[in-house]
């Protein structure tokens, strides 16, 4: 079980109907309902995901590598898909 699933199961067991939290990927709010039948959708939208991009930085993050015969320390990593 991942930590977020443990938290969700704990909230559900304590009688919560759901949780709301800030998105970690973009500006916005995410809502999780533990019972999908507890709410009635007002509108539905279909989105196609075109790209996901993560950038990791920080003092605790470092990768040592060698490029062009010189040692370097990478303190930022960006990953994109596709």
C-alpha distances in whole Angstrom, upper triangle without the diagonal:
4,7,8,6,7,10,11,10,12,15,15,16,18,20,20,21,19,18,20,20,22,21,20,22,25,27,26,24,21,20,17,19,17,20,22,25,25,27,29,29,33,32,30,30,29,28,28,26,29,27,24,25,23,25,24,26,27,28,25,25,28,28,32,33,37,39,42,43,42,39,37,34,31,30,29,27,27,25,26,26,28
4,6,5,6,9,10,11,13,15,16,17,19,21,19,20,18,16,18,17,18,17,16,18,22,24,23,21,18,18,16,18,17,20,22,25,25,26,29,28,31,31,29,29,28,27,27,24,26,25,21,22,20,22,20,23,23,25,22,22,25,26,29,31,34,36,40,40,39,36,34,31,28,27,25,24,24,22,24,23,26
4,5,5,6,9,10,11,12,14,15,17,19,18,19,16,15,16,15,17,16,15,18,21,22,22,19,17,17,15,18,17,20,22,25,25,26,29,28,31,31,29,29,29,28,28,26,28,26,22,23,20,22,20,22,22,24,21,21,24,26,29,32,35,37,41,41,40,36,34,31,28,26,25,24,24,23,25,25,28
4,5,5,6,9,10,11,12,14,15,17,15,16,13,11,13,11,13,13,13,15,18,20,18,16,13,14,12,14,14,17,19,22,22,22,25,25,27,27,26,26,26,24,25,23,26,24,21,21,19,21,20,22,23,25,22,22,26,27,31,33,37,38,42,42,41,38,35,32,29,27,25,24,24,23,24,24,26
4,5,5,6,9,10,10,12,14,16,14,15,12,12,14,14,16,16,16,18,21,22,21,18,15,14,11,13,12,15,17,20,20,21,24,24,27,27,26,26,26,25,26,24,27,25,22,23,22,24,23,26,26,28,25,26,29,30,33,35,39,40,44,45,43,40,38,35,32,30,28,27,26,25,26,25,27
4,5,5,6,9,10,10,12,15,14,15,14,13,15,15,18,18,18,21,23,25,23,20,17,17,14,15,13,17,19,22,22,23,26,27,30,30,29,29,29,29,29,27,30,29,26,26,24,26,25,27,27,28,26,26,29,31,34,37,40,42,46,46,45,41,39,36,33,31,30,29,29,28,29,28,31
4,5,5,6,9,10,11,13,11,13,11,10,12,12,15,16,16,19,22,22,20,18,15,14,12,13,12,16,18,21,20,21,25,25,28,29,28,28,28,28,29,27,30,28,25,26,24,25,24,26,26,28,25,26,30,31,35,37,41,43,46,47,45,42,39,36,33,31,30,29,29,28,29,29,31
4,5,5,6,9,10,11,9,10,8,8,11,12,15,16,16,19,21,22,19,16,13,12,9,10,9,12,14,17,17,18,21,22,25,25,24,25,26,25,27,25,29,27,25,26,24,26,26,28,28,30,28,28,32,33,37,39,43,44,48,49,47,44,41,38,35,33,31,30,29,28,29,28,30
4,6,5,6,9,10,10,11,10,11,14,15,19,19,20,23,25,25,23,20,17,15,12,12,9,12,15,18,17,19,23,23,27,28,27,28,28,28,29,28,31,30,28,29,27,29,29,31,31,33,30,31,34,35,39,41,45,46,50,51,49,46,43,40,38,35,34,33,32,31,31,31,33
4,5,5,6,9,9,12,11,11,14,16,19,20,21,24,26,26,24,21,18,16,14,14,11,15,18,20,19,21,24,25,28,30,29,30,31,31,32,31,34,33,30,31,29,30,29,31,31,32,30,31,34,36,40,42,46,47,51,52,50,47,44,41,38,36,35,34,34,33,33,33,35
4,5,5,7,6,8,8,8,11,13,17,19,20,23,24,24,22,18,16,13,11,11,9,13,16,18,16,18,21,23,25,27,27,28,29,29,31,30,33,32,29,30,29,30,30,31,31,33,31,32,35,37,41,43,47,48,52,53,51,48,45,41,39,36,35,34,34,33,33,33,35
4,5,5,5,7,7,9,13,15,19,20,22,24,26,26,23,19,16,14,11,9,7,10,13,15,13,16,19,21,24,26,25,27,28,29,30,30,33,32,30,31,30,32,32,34,34,36,34,34,38,39,43,45,49,50,54,55,53,50,47,44,41,39,37,36,35,34,34,33,35
4,5,7,10,11,13,16,18,22,23,25,28,29,29,26,23,20,17,15,13,10,13,16,18,16,19,23,24,28,29,29,31,32,32,34,33,36,36,33,34,33,35,34,36,36,37,35,36,39,41,45,47,51,52,56,56,55,52,49,46,43,41,39,38,38,37,37,36,38
4,6,9,11,12,16,18,21,23,25,28,29,29,26,22,20,17,15,14,12,14,18,19,17,19,23,25,28,30,30,32,33,33,35,34,38,37,34,35,34,35,34,36,36,37,35,36,40,42,45,48,52,53,57,57,56,52,50,46,44,41,40,39,39,38,38,38,40
4,6,9,11,15,18,21,23,25,28,29,28,25,21,19,16,14,12,10,11,15,16,13,16,20,22,25,27,27,29,31,32,34,34,37,37,34,36,34,36,36,38,38,39,37,38,42,44,47,50,53,55,58,59,57,54,52,48,45,43,41,40,40,39,39,38,40
4,6,8,11,14,18,20,22,25,25,25,21,18,16,13,11,9,8,10,13,14,12,14,18,19,22,24,24,26,28,29,31,31,34,33,31,32,31,33,33,35,35,37,35,36,40,42,45,48,51,52,56,57,55,52,49,46,43,40,38,38,37,36,36,35,37
4,7,10,14,17,19,22,24,24,24,20,16,14,11,9,6,6,7,10,11,8,10,14,16,18,21,21,23,25,26,29,28,32,32,30,32,31,33,33,35,36,38,37,37,41,42,46,48,52,52,56,57,56,53,50,46,43,41,39,38,36,35,35,34,36
4,7,10,14,15,18,20,21,20,17,13,11,7,5,4,5,8,10,12,10,11,14,15,18,19,19,21,23,23,26,25,29,28,26,28,27,29,29,32,32,35,33,33,37,39,42,44,48,49,52,54,52,49,46,43,40,37,35,34,33,31,31,30,32
4,7,10,12,15,17,18,17,14,10,8,6,5,7,8,11,13,15,13,13,16,17,19,20,20,21,23,23,25,24,27,26,24,25,24,26,26,28,29,31,30,30,34,36,40,42,45,46,50,51,49,46,43,39,37,34,32,31,30,29,29,28,31
4,7,9,12,15,15,14,11,7,6,4,6,9,11,14,14,17,15,14,17,16,18,19,19,20,21,21,23,22,25,24,22,23,22,24,25,26,27,30,29,29,33,35,38,40,44,44,48,49,47,45,41,38,35,32,30,29,28,27,27,27,29
4,6,9,12,12,11,9,6,5,7,9,12,14,17,17,20,19,18,20,19,20,21,20,20,22,21,22,21,23,22,20,20,19,21,21,23,23,26,25,25,29,31,35,37,40,41,44,46,44,41,38,34,31,28,26,26,24,24,24,25,27
4,6,9,9,8,6,5,6,9,11,15,17,20,20,23,21,20,22,20,21,21,21,20,21,19,21,19,21,20,17,18,16,18,18,20,21,24,24,24,27,29,33,35,38,38,42,43,41,39,35,32,29,26,23,23,22,22,22,22,25
4,5,6,6,6,6,6,10,12,16,18,21,20,23,22,21,22,20,21,20,19,18,19,17,18,16,18,16,14,14,13,15,16,18,20,23,23,22,25,27,31,32,35,36,39,41,39,36,33,30,27,24,21,20,19,18,18,19,21
4,6,8,9,9,9,13,14,18,20,23,23,26,25,24,26,24,25,24,22,21,21,18,19,16,18,15,12,12,10,12,12,15,16,20,19,18,21,23,27,29,32,32,36,37,35,33,29,26,23,20,18,17,15,15,16,17,19
4,7,9,10,11,14,16,20,22,25,23,27,27,25,26,23,24,23,21,19,18,16,16,13,14,12,9,9,8,10,12,15,17,21,20,19,22,23,27,28,31,31,34,36,34,32,29,26,22,20,17,16,13,13,13,14,16
4,6,9,10,14,17,20,23,25,24,27,26,24,25,22,23,21,20,18,18,15,16,13,14,13,10,10,11,12,15,17,19,23,23,22,24,26,29,30,33,33,36,38,36,34,31,28,24,22,19,18,16,16,15,16,18
4,7,10,13,17,20,23,25,24,27,26,23,24,22,22,20,20,18,19,16,18,16,17,16,14,14,14,15,17,19,21,24,25,24,27,29,32,33,36,36,39,41,39,37,33,31,27,24,21,21,19,19,18,19,21
4,7,10,13,17,20,22,20,23,22,20,21,18,18,17,17,16,17,15,17,16,18,17,16,16,17,18,20,22,23,27,27,26,29,31,35,36,39,39,42,44,42,40,36,34,30,27,24,24,22,22,21,21,23
4,7,10,13,16,18,17,20,19,17,18,16,17,17,16,16,17,16,19,18,20,19,18,19,18,20,22,23,25,28,28,27,31,33,36,38,41,41,44,46,44,42,38,35,32,29,26,26,24,23,23,23,25
4,7,10,13,15,14,18,16,15,16,15,16,16,15,15,16,15,18,17,20,19,17,18,18,21,22,24,26,29,28,27,31,32,36,38,41,41,44,46,44,42,39,36,32,30,27,26,24,23,22,22,24
4,7,10,12,11,14,13,11,14,13,14,15,15,15,17,17,20,19,22,22,20,22,22,24,25,27,29,32,31,30,34,35,39,41,44,44,48,49,48,45,42,39,36,33,30,29,27,26,25,25,27
4,6,9,9,12,11,11,14,13,16,17,16,17,18,18,20,20,23,23,21,23,23,25,26,29,30,32,31,31,34,36,39,41,44,45,48,50,48,46,43,39,36,34,31,30,28,27,26,25,27
4,5,6,9,8,8,11,12,15,16,16,18,19,20,23,23,26,26,25,27,26,29,30,32,33,36,35,34,38,39,43,44,48,48,52,53,52,49,46,43,40,38,35,34,32,30,30,29,30
4,6,9,8,10,14,15,18,19,19,21,22,23,25,25,28,28,27,29,28,31,31,34,35,37,35,35,38,40,43,45,49,49,53,54,53,50,47,44,41,39,37,35,34,32,31,30,32
4,5,5,8,11,13,17,18,18,20,21,23,25,26,30,30,29,31,31,34,34,37,38,41,39,39,42,43,47,48,52,52,56,57,56,53,50,47,44,42,40,38,36,34,34,32,33
4,5,6,8,10,13,15,14,17,18,20,22,23,27,28,27,29,30,33,34,37,38,41,39,39,42,43,47,48,51,52,55,57,55,53,50,47,44,42,39,37,35,33,32,30,31
4,5,7,10,13,15,15,18,20,22,25,26,30,31,30,33,34,37,38,40,42,45,43,43,46,47,50,52,55,55,59,60,59,57,54,51,48,46,43,41,39,37,36,34,35
4,7,10,13,16,16,19,21,24,27,27,31,32,31,33,34,36,37,40,41,44,42,42,45,47,50,52,55,56,59,61,59,57,54,51,48,45,43,41,39,37,36,35,36
4,6,9,12,13,16,19,21,24,25,29,30,29,32,32,35,36,39,40,43,42,42,45,46,50,51,54,55,58,60,58,56,53,50,47,44,41,40,38,36,35,33,34
4,6,9,11,14,17,20,23,25,28,30,30,32,33,36,38,40,42,45,44,43,47,48,51,53,56,56,59,61,60,57,54,51,48,46,43,41,39,37,35,33,34
4,6,7,11,14,16,20,21,25,27,27,29,31,34,35,38,40,43,42,42,45,46,49,50,53,53,56,58,57,55,52,49,46,43,40,39,36,34,32,31,31
4,7,10,14,17,20,22,25,27,28,30,32,34,37,39,41,44,44,43,46,47,51,52,55,54,57,59,58,56,53,50,47,44,41,40,37,35,33,32,32
4,7,10,13,17,19,22,24,25,28,30,33,35,38,40,43,43,42,44,45,49,50,52,52,55,57,56,54,51,48,45,43,39,38,35,33,31,29,29
4,7,10,14,16,19,21,22,25,27,30,33,36,38,42,41,40,42,43,46,47,50,49,52,54,53,52,48,46,42,41,37,35,32,30,28,26,26
4,6,10,13,16,18,19,22,25,28,30,33,36,40,39,38,40,41,44,44,47,46,49,51,50,49,46,44,40,38,35,33,29,27,25,23,23
4,7,10,13,16,17,20,23,26,29,32,35,39,38,36,38,39,42,42,45,44,46,49,48,47,44,42,38,37,33,31,27,25,22,20,20
4,6,9,12,13,17,20,23,26,29,32,36,35,33,35,35,39,39,41,40,43,45,45,43,40,38,35,33,30,27,24,22,19,16,16
4,6,9,12,15,18,22,25,28,31,35,34,32,34,33,37,36,38,37,40,43,42,41,38,36,33,32,28,25,22,19,16,14,13
4,6,8,11,14,18,21,24,28,31,31,28,30,30,33,33,35,34,37,39,39,37,34,33,29,28,24,22,18,16,12,10,10
4,7,10,14,17,20,24,27,31,30,28,29,28,31,31,33,32,34,37,36,35,32,31,27,27,23,20,17,14,11,8,8
4,7,10,13,17,20,23,27,27,24,25,25,28,27,29,28,31,34,33,32,29,27,24,23,19,17,13,10,7,6,6
4,7,10,13,17,20,24,23,21,22,22,25,25,28,27,30,32,31,30,27,25,21,20,17,14,10,8,6,5,7
4,7,10,13,17,20,20,17,19,19,22,22,25,24,27,29,28,27,23,21,18,17,13,10,7,6,4,7,9
4,7,10,13,17,17,14,16,16,20,20,23,23,26,28,27,25,21,19,15,14,10,8,6,5,7,9,12
4,7,10,14,14,11,13,14,17,18,21,21,24,26,24,22,18,16,12,10,7,6,4,7,9,12,15
4,7,10,10,8,10,11,15,16,20,20,24,25,23,20,17,14,10,8,6,5,6,9,12,15,18
4,7,8,6,8,11,14,16,19,20,23,24,22,19,15,12,9,6,5,7,9,12,15,18,21
4,5,5,8,11,14,17,20,21,25,25,22,19,16,12,10,7,7,10,13,16,19,22,25
4,6,7,11,13,17,20,21,25,25,22,18,15,12,11,7,10,13,16,19,22,25,28
4,7,10,13,16,20,22,25,25,22,19,16,12,11,9,11,13,16,18,22,24,27
4,7,10,13,17,19,22,22,20,16,14,10,8,6,8,9,12,15,18,21,24
4,7,10,13,15,19,19,16,13,10,6,5,5,8,9,13,15,19,22,24
4,6,10,12,16,16,14,11,8,6,5,7,9,9,13,14,18,21,23
4,7,10,13,13,11,7,6,5,6,9,11,12,15,17,21,24,26
4,7,10,10,8,6,5,6,7,11,13,13,16,17,20,23,25
4,7,6,5,4,6,9,10,14,15,15,18,19,22,25,26
4,5,5,7,7,10,11,15,16,15,17,19,22,24,25
4,5,8,10,13,14,18,19,19,21,22,24,27,28
4,7,9,13,15,19,20,20,23,24,27,29,30
4,6,10,12,16,18,19,21,23,26,29,30
4,7,10,13,16,17,20,22,25,28,29
4,6,10,12,13,16,19,22,25,27
4,6,9,11,15,17,21,24,26
4,6,7,11,14,17,20,22
4,7,10,14,17,20,23
4,7,10,13,17,19
4,7,10,14,16
4,7,10,13
4,7,9
4,6
3
